[in-house]
């Protein structure tokens, strides 16, 4: 078995959820668990959130929504009292039929075609209406018309929602405009949902009736301008499988991009970019070992990463090192070094990496 793992810290997850409930009150919290719970593993995240009190979840598609409900039912030892909002809606007739048979799925609708697809399948449950407020991704221009059409088809609009594009920047005019658009639709009489993780921190007026935290649930701060005081949930780790000595002039890894300037000691770690370690960390990033940051040397390979061990004379084969997920090496910091975002780190963790629940 490859000595690579992502420890999923369920205590931190529960604390983050409770923190977000507190910060968002009186708004209801919809826990976003799309993309396999941001790479953390639905099988670990969804039951832990349900036990913490979550009853409203969100996935991207119906297939993942059904999987989440199966996991919830197993955790509840019966039919779980929960709903799953499907943020992309019923993408085809098969999705629509699944939603028609599983009433705990609440598909998003953003156009007439989506409504028609659900109606053909005999769907008569609840939907969330997605409105266009400035992101120009998915959404309808006239939610009142779509709400009226849904009701005429025997479908119940349960909420109106949209998504913020610039919520991580305080006082951003684009964010203000999106909030104003949603405020103007209060008269439609539906519960409104706009705030993501960053908006929970920076725009209290965006919280409205339902908030949809994603990245903050998993312990990454959504903005550099305000903290939600969340704790890392994923600790990405791998073992050192060889320690070796270099002479001056010895080159490390592909393209010989690092050459030892003096006698050095290095460790070979059994994780690479196929496991989710960004290649952009080559010669730039570091790992954490016993509180020490050890530099990544040379190119990150598909299966291995080479680290400096000169500062860690006690490092041995079999020792575990951390790529991110410690307070001393948070995912946000690693993502910044790699020129990306924590979302991409989490969702990029490879399928061959074991997700291990750690309570």
C-alpha positions as CSV (number, residue, x, y, z in Angstrom):
1,X,0.0,0.0,0.0
2,X,1.4,3.4,-1.0
3,X,2.3,5.4,2.1
4,X,0.2,8.4,1.2
5,X,-2.9,9.6,3.1
6,X,-5.2,12.5,3.6
7,X,-6.2,12.5,7.2
8,X,-9.7,14.0,7.5
9,X,-10.0,15.6,10.9
10,X,-13.7,15.3,11.9
11,X,-13.4,17.2,15.1
12,X,-12.2,20.2,13.1
13,X,-15.0,19.8,10.6
14,X,-17.6,19.8,13.4
15,X,-16.1,22.8,15.0
16,X,-16.0,24.7,11.6
17,X,-19.7,23.8,11.0
18,X,-20.7,25.1,14.5
19,X,-18.6,28.2,14.0
20,X,-20.4,28.9,10.7
21,X,-23.8,28.3,12.2
22,X,-23.0,30.8,14.9
23,X,-21.6,33.4,12.5
24,X,-24.5,33.1,10.1
25,X,-27.4,33.1,12.6
26,X,-30.3,33.4,12.1
27,X,-29.8,32.3,8.5
28,X,-29.9,28.5,7.9
29,X,-26.7,26.8,6.8
30,X,-26.6,24.7,3.6
31,X,-23.4,22.7,3.7
32,X,-21.8,22.5,0.3
33,X,-20.4,19.0,-0.3
34,X,-20.0,19.1,-4.0
35,X,-16.9,17.6,-5.8
36,X,-16.7,14.7,-3.3
37,X,-16.8,17.2,-0.4
38,X,-14.1,19.3,-1.9
39,X,-11.9,16.2,-2.3
40,X,-12.3,15.2,1.4
41,X,-14.6,12.3,0.7
42,X,-18.4,12.3,1.0
43,X,-18.4,9.1,3.0
44,X,-16.5,10.9,5.8
45,X,-17.9,14.5,5.6
46,X,-21.6,14.0,5.1
47,X,-22.3,11.8,8.2
48,X,-20.1,13.9,10.4
49,X,-22.0,17.1,9.4
50,X,-25.3,15.3,9.8
51,X,-24.4,14.3,13.3
52,X,-23.3,17.9,14.0
53,X,-26.9,19.0,13.0
54,X,-26.7,19.7,9.3
55,X,-29.9,18.9,7.5
56,X,-29.4,20.8,4.2
57,X,-26.6,20.0,1.8
58,X,-25.6,20.9,-1.7
59,X,-24.0,18.9,-4.5
60,X,-23.3,19.8,-8.1
61,X,-25.3,17.1,-9.8
62,X,-28.1,14.5,-9.1
63,X,-25.7,11.5,-9.1
64,X,-23.6,13.0,-6.3
65,X,-26.8,14.1,-4.5
66,X,-28.1,10.5,-4.6
67,X,-24.8,9.2,-3.3
68,X,-24.9,11.8,-0.4
69,X,-28.4,10.6,0.5
70,X,-27.4,7.0,0.5
71,X,-24.5,7.8,2.8
72,X,-26.9,9.8,5.1
73,X,-29.4,7.0,5.2
74,X,-26.7,4.6,6.3
75,X,-25.6,6.9,9.0
76,X,-29.2,7.5,10.2
77,X,-30.0,3.7,10.0
78,X,-33.1,4.6,8.0
79,X,-34.2,7.5,5.9
80,X,-32.3,10.6,7.0
81,X,-34.2,13.8,7.6
82,X,-32.2,15.8,5.1
83,X,-32.4,17.5,1.7
84,X,-29.8,17.9,-1.0
85,X,-29.9,20.9,-3.3
86,X,-28.5,20.1,-6.7
87,X,-26.8,23.2,-7.8
88,X,-26.5,22.4,-11.5
89,X,-30.1,21.1,-11.7
90,X,-31.3,18.1,-13.6
91,X,-28.8,18.0,-16.5
92,X,-30.7,15.3,-18.5
93,X,-33.8,13.2,-18.5
94,X,-32.1,10.6,-16.3
95,X,-31.4,13.2,-13.7
96,X,-34.9,14.5,-13.9
97,X,-36.3,11.0,-13.3
98,X,-34.0,10.5,-10.3
99,X,-35.3,13.7,-8.8
100,X,-38.9,12.7,-9.4
101,X,-38.3,9.5,-7.5
102,X,-36.2,10.9,-4.7
103,X,-38.1,13.9,-3.2
104,X,-35.2,14.8,-0.9
105,X,-33.3,16.0,-4.0
106,X,-34.0,19.7,-4.7
107,X,-32.8,20.6,-8.2
108,X,-31.8,24.1,-9.2
109,X,-33.7,25.6,-12.1
110,X,-32.3,28.4,-14.2
111,X,-34.3,28.3,-17.4
112,X,-37.5,27.0,-19.0
113,X,-35.7,24.0,-20.5
114,X,-34.8,22.8,-17.0
115,X,-38.4,23.1,-15.8
116,X,-39.7,21.3,-18.9
117,X,-37.2,18.4,-18.3
118,X,-38.5,18.0,-14.7
119,X,-42.1,18.2,-15.8
120,X,-41.7,15.5,-18.4
121,X,-40.3,13.2,-15.7
122,X,-43.4,13.8,-13.5
123,X,-41.4,15.8,-11.0
124,X,-43.7,17.6,-8.5
125,X,-41.3,18.4,-5.7
126,X,-39.3,21.5,-4.6
127,X,-36.8,23.5,-6.7
128,X,-34.4,26.3,-6.0
129,X,-34.7,29.1,-8.7
130,X,-31.2,30.4,-9.7
131,X,-31.1,34.1,-10.6
132,X,-28.6,36.0,-12.6
133,X,-27.1,38.8,-10.5
134,X,-23.8,39.5,-12.2
135,X,-21.7,36.3,-12.2
136,X,-23.0,35.5,-15.8
137,X,-22.6,31.8,-15.3
138,X,-25.9,30.1,-14.6
139,X,-29.1,32.0,-13.8
140,X,-32.4,33.4,-15.1
141,X,-32.9,37.1,-15.8
142,X,-36.5,37.2,-14.7
143,X,-37.0,34.9,-11.6
144,X,-40.6,36.0,-11.2
145,X,-41.5,34.6,-14.6
146,X,-39.7,31.3,-13.9
147,X,-41.4,31.0,-10.4
148,X,-44.8,31.5,-12.0
149,X,-44.1,28.9,-14.7
150,X,-42.9,26.4,-12.1
151,X,-46.1,26.8,-10.1
152,X,-48.1,26.3,-13.2
153,X,-46.4,23.0,-13.8
154,X,-47.1,21.8,-10.2
155,X,-43.5,22.4,-9.1
156,X,-42.8,24.2,-5.9
157,X,-40.2,27.0,-5.8
158,X,-38.7,26.8,-2.4
159,X,-35.8,29.3,-2.6
160,X,-34.2,31.9,-4.8
161,X,-30.5,31.9,-5.0
162,X,-27.5,33.3,-6.8
163,X,-23.7,33.2,-6.5
164,X,-21.3,36.0,-5.6
165,X,-18.2,36.6,-7.8
166,X,-16.2,39.0,-5.7
167,X,-17.2,38.2,-2.1
168,X,-13.6,37.9,-0.9
169,X,-13.0,41.6,-1.4
170,X,-14.5,44.1,1.1
171,X,-16.7,46.9,-0.3
172,X,-16.5,45.6,-3.8
173,X,-19.0,47.4,-6.1
174,X,-19.8,44.1,-7.9
175,X,-20.6,42.4,-4.6
176,X,-22.7,45.3,-3.6
177,X,-24.7,45.2,-6.8
178,X,-25.4,41.5,-6.5
179,X,-26.6,41.9,-2.9
180,X,-28.9,44.8,-4.0
181,X,-30.3,42.6,-6.8
182,X,-31.2,39.9,-4.3
183,X,-32.6,42.4,-1.8
184,X,-34.9,43.7,-4.6
185,X,-36.4,40.3,-5.0
186,X,-37.5,40.0,-1.4
187,X,-41.1,40.7,-2.5
188,X,-41.1,37.4,-4.4
189,X,-41.7,35.7,-1.0
190,X,-39.1,33.0,-1.3
191,X,-36.2,32.2,1.0
192,X,-33.1,33.8,-0.5
193,X,-29.6,32.4,-0.6
194,X,-26.6,34.4,-1.7
195,X,-23.7,34.2,0.8
196,X,-20.8,31.8,0.3
197,X,-17.9,31.4,2.8
198,X,-16.3,34.7,2.0
199,X,-19.6,36.6,2.1
200,X,-20.4,35.2,5.6
201,X,-17.1,36.8,6.7
202,X,-17.3,40.1,4.9
203,X,-20.9,40.9,3.9
204,X,-23.4,40.3,6.7
205,X,-26.2,41.7,4.6
206,X,-25.7,38.9,2.1
207,X,-26.5,36.2,4.6
208,X,-30.3,36.6,4.2
209,X,-32.2,33.4,4.8
210,X,-29.7,30.6,3.8
211,X,-25.9,30.7,3.5
212,X,-23.9,28.2,1.5
213,X,-20.4,27.7,3.0
214,X,-18.0,25.5,1.1
215,X,-14.3,26.2,1.6
216,X,-14.7,27.4,5.1
217,X,-16.2,24.1,6.2
218,X,-13.0,22.4,5.2
219,X,-10.8,24.8,7.2
220,X,-9.5,27.3,4.6
221,X,-10.0,31.0,5.2
222,X,-12.0,32.3,2.3
223,X,-10.5,35.8,2.3
224,X,-7.3,37.5,3.4
225,X,-9.4,40.4,4.6
226,X,-11.4,38.7,7.4
227,X,-11.0,35.5,9.3
228,X,-13.7,33.0,10.2
229,X,-11.4,31.2,12.6
230,X,-11.8,27.8,11.0
231,X,-9.5,24.8,11.4
232,X,-7.9,22.7,8.7
233,X,-9.8,19.5,8.1
234,X,-7.5,17.7,5.6
235,X,-3.9,16.9,6.5
236,X,-2.1,15.7,3.4
237,X,0.8,13.4,4.3
238,X,3.2,10.9,2.9
239,X,6.1,8.9,4.1
240,X,9.8,9.3,3.4
241,X,10.9,6.1,1.6
242,X,14.6,6.8,1.2
243,X,17.2,9.2,2.7
244,X,20.4,9.8,0.7
245,X,23.5,12.0,0.6
246,X,24.4,14.4,-2.2
247,X,27.8,15.6,-3.2
248,X,28.5,19.1,-4.4
249,X,27.3,19.3,-8.1
250,X,24.8,16.4,-7.8
251,X,21.5,17.2,-9.6
252,X,18.1,16.4,-8.3
253,X,15.1,15.2,-10.2
254,X,14.0,16.0,-13.8
255,X,15.7,18.7,-15.8
256,X,18.4,19.0,-13.2
257,X,16.8,22.2,-11.9
258,X,18.4,21.9,-8.5
259,X,22.1,21.2,-8.2
260,X,23.6,20.7,-4.7
261,X,25.9,23.6,-3.9
262,X,27.5,21.7,-1.0
263,X,27.3,18.2,0.7
264,X,23.6,17.7,1.4
265,X,21.1,15.2,2.8
266,X,17.8,14.7,1.0
267,X,14.7,12.6,1.5
268,X,12.5,11.0,-1.1
269,X,8.8,11.3,-0.3
270,X,6.3,8.9,-1.8
271,X,3.8,11.5,-3.2
272,X,3.9,13.5,-6.3
273,X,1.6,15.4,-8.7
274,X,-0.5,12.3,-9.4
275,X,-1.4,12.4,-5.7
276,X,-2.2,16.1,-5.8
277,X,1.1,17.7,-4.8
278,X,1.3,20.7,-7.2
279,X,4.2,20.6,-9.6
280,X,4.3,24.3,-9.2
281,X,5.9,23.7,-5.7
282,X,9.1,22.5,-7.5
283,X,12.0,24.3,-5.9
284,X,9.6,26.6,-4.1
285,X,7.4,24.8,-1.6
286,X,8.2,22.9,1.6
287,X,6.8,20.1,3.8
288,X,6.5,20.0,7.5
289,X,8.3,17.5,9.7
290,X,8.2,17.7,13.5
291,X,7.5,21.4,13.3
292,X,10.3,22.1,10.8
293,X,9.7,23.3,7.3
294,X,11.9,21.3,4.9
295,X,12.3,22.7,1.3
296,X,11.2,20.9,-1.8
297,X,14.2,20.4,-4.1
298,X,14.0,20.0,-7.8
299,X,10.9,19.1,-9.8
300,X,8.0,17.4,-8.2
301,X,7.6,14.1,-9.9
302,X,4.4,12.1,-10.7
303,X,5.0,9.7,-7.7
304,X,7.7,11.3,-5.6
305,X,8.9,14.6,-4.1
306,X,12.5,15.2,-3.0
307,X,13.0,17.3,0.1
308,X,16.0,18.8,1.9
309,X,17.0,16.8,5.0
310,X,20.2,18.7,5.9
311,X,18.3,20.6,8.6
312,X,16.7,17.4,9.9
313,X,19.5,15.0,10.8
314,X,17.1,12.7,12.6
315,X,14.8,12.3,9.6
316,X,14.5,8.6,8.6
317,X,12.8,6.5,6.0
318,X,9.3,5.7,7.3
319,X,8.8,9.2,8.8
320,X,5.6,11.0,7.8
321,X,5.8,14.6,6.4
322,X,2.9,17.0,5.9
323,X,2.3,18.8,2.6
324,X,-0.6,20.9,4.1
325,X,-3.2,20.9,6.8
326,X,-1.2,21.9,9.9
327,X,-1.6,25.4,11.5
328,X,2.1,25.8,10.7
329,X,1.5,25.0,7.0
330,X,-2.1,25.8,6.0
331,X,-3.5,25.0,2.6
332,X,-4.0,28.7,1.9
333,X,-0.3,29.3,2.3
334,X,0.7,26.3,0.2
335,X,-1.8,27.4,-2.5
336,X,-0.3,30.9,-2.6
337,X,3.2,29.5,-3.1
338,X,1.9,27.3,-5.9
339,X,0.0,30.1,-7.6
340,X,-3.4,28.6,-7.1
341,X,-6.2,28.4,-4.5
342,X,-7.0,26.0,-1.6
343,X,-10.0,24.7,-3.6
344,X,-7.7,23.3,-6.3
345,X,-5.4,21.7,-3.7
346,X,-8.3,19.9,-2.0
347,X,-10.1,18.8,-5.2
348,X,-6.9,17.8,-6.9
349,X,-6.0,15.1,-4.3
350,X,-5.7,12.0,-6.4
351,X,-8.1,9.0,-6.2
352,X,-5.2,6.7,-5.1
353,X,-4.7,8.8,-1.9
354,X,-6.5,7.1,1.0
355,X,-8.9,9.5,2.9
356,X,-8.8,8.4,6.5
357,X,-11.3,9.7,9.0
358,X,-9.5,10.9,12.1
359,X,-11.6,11.8,15.2
